């Protein structure tokens, strides 16, 4: 995980999304992490840039929220990111 240089908050965000079965709104994530919805948007963009070659990404859908998606079945490397 150190290779990705994720902050503690970004790792918490990924971990929280991993536990969700459906879309989670930015407001819900912001409340859970005690930050603003804007901070969530910034973190999601940065996370997606940092882990873009890992086969894991956070998808955002307007009016739905965010969901963590995997390209294939979750590999050991993908699990390590989270």
ABEGO torsion letter per residue (X at the ends): XAAAGBBAAAAAAAAAAAABABBBBAAAAAAAAGBBAAAAAAAAAAAAAAAAAAGBBBBBBBGAEBBBBBABBBBAAAAAAX
